[in-house]
Amino acid sequence: MEFEQENLRLPHEMDLLQDEVKKIQGAVMEISKLQEDLSNKIMDQADQIDRVADDVVLSTENVSGGNENIREAIKNNASWRVWIIFFLLMCSICLLFLDWYSS
């Protein structure tokens, strides 16, 4: 009698274990898919980081070139301002001389 009850319980327990195994198998498959998606996203991010790094280097080079251009423009502009001031000073001296001479 005890063996008969155990024989009746055993298929039910095996069905329960089989259901649990199927659930676990489904969870493992889902984890595997999520891990694959995560790996793909990480690879995409690595590519984006490389592009950002390249853009940073290019931007740094552009800023350095721009700074050199600004320094050169300031230098050229300063010499131009010296010539304008010299010209205005000479015109003022000429006007003062002409005013003094005509008086």
C-alpha positions in Angstrom: 0.0 0.0 0.0 2.7 2.4 0.8 4.5 1.6 -2.5 1.2 2.2 -4.3 0.8 5.6 -2.8 4.4 6.4 -3.5 4.0 5.3 -7.1 0.9 7.6 -7.4 2.8 10.5 -5.9 6.0 10.0 -7.9 4.5 10.9 -11.4 2.9 14.0 -9.9 6.2 15.1 -8.3 8.0 14.4 -11.6 5.5 16.6 -13.4 6.1 19.4 -10.9 9.9 19.0 -11.3 9.6 19.0 -15.0 7.5 22.2 -14.9 10.1 23.8 -12.6 12.9 22.8 -15.0 11.0 24.3 -18.0 10.5 27.6 -16.0 14.2 27.6 -15.1 15.1 26.9 -18.7 13.0 29.8 -19.9 14.6 32.1 -17.4 18.1 31.0 -18.5 17.1 31.6 -22.1 15.8 35.1 -21.2 19.0 35.9 -19.2 21.1 34.7 -22.2 19.1 37.0 -24.6 19.5 39.9 -22.1 23.2 39.3 -21.8 23.5 39.3 -25.6 21.6 42.6 -25.8 23.8 44.1 -23.1 26.9 42.9 -24.9 25.7 44.6 -28.1 24.9 47.8 -26.3 28.3 47.8 -24.7 30.0 47.4 -28.1 27.9 50.3 -29.5 28.9 52.4 -26.6 32.6 51.6 -27.1 32.2 52.7 -30.7 30.5 55.9 -29.6 33.2 56.6 -27.0 35.9 56.1 -29.7 34.1 58.7 -31.9 33.8 61.1 -29.0 37.5 60.7 -28.3 38.3 61.4 -31.9 36.0 64.5 -31.9 37.7 65.7 -28.7 41.1 65.5 -30.3 39.9 67.2 -33.5 38.3 69.9 -31.4 41.4 70.5 -29.4 43.4 70.9 -32.6 40.8 73.3 -34.0 40.9 75.4 -30.8 44.7 75.5 -30.8 44.6 76.6 -34.5 42.0 79.2 -33.7 44.1 80.5 -30.8 47.1 80.9 -33.1 44.9 82.8 -35.6 43.6 85.1 -32.9 47.2 85.8 -31.6 48.2 86.6 -35.2 45.2 88.8 -35.7 45.9 90.7 -32.5 49.5 91.2 -33.4 48.6 92.5 -36.9 45.8 94.6 -35.5 48.2 96.1 -32.9 50.7 97.2 -35.6 47.9 98.7 -37.7 46.7 100.7 -34.6 50.2 102.0 -34.1 50.3 103.3 -37.7 46.8 104.9 -37.2 47.9 106.6 -34.0 51.1 107.8 -35.6 49.1 109.3 -38.5 46.6 111.0 -36.3 49.4 112.4 -34.1 51.2 113.8 -37.2 47.9 115.3 -38.5 47.4 117.0 -35.1 50.9 118.4 -35.1 50.4 119.7 -38.6 47.1 121.4 -37.6 48.7 122.9 -34.5 51.6 124.2 -36.7 49.3 125.6 -39.3 47.2 127.3 -36.6 50.3 128.8 -35.0 51.7 129.9 -38.4 48.4 131.5 -39.5 48.1 133.5 -36.3 
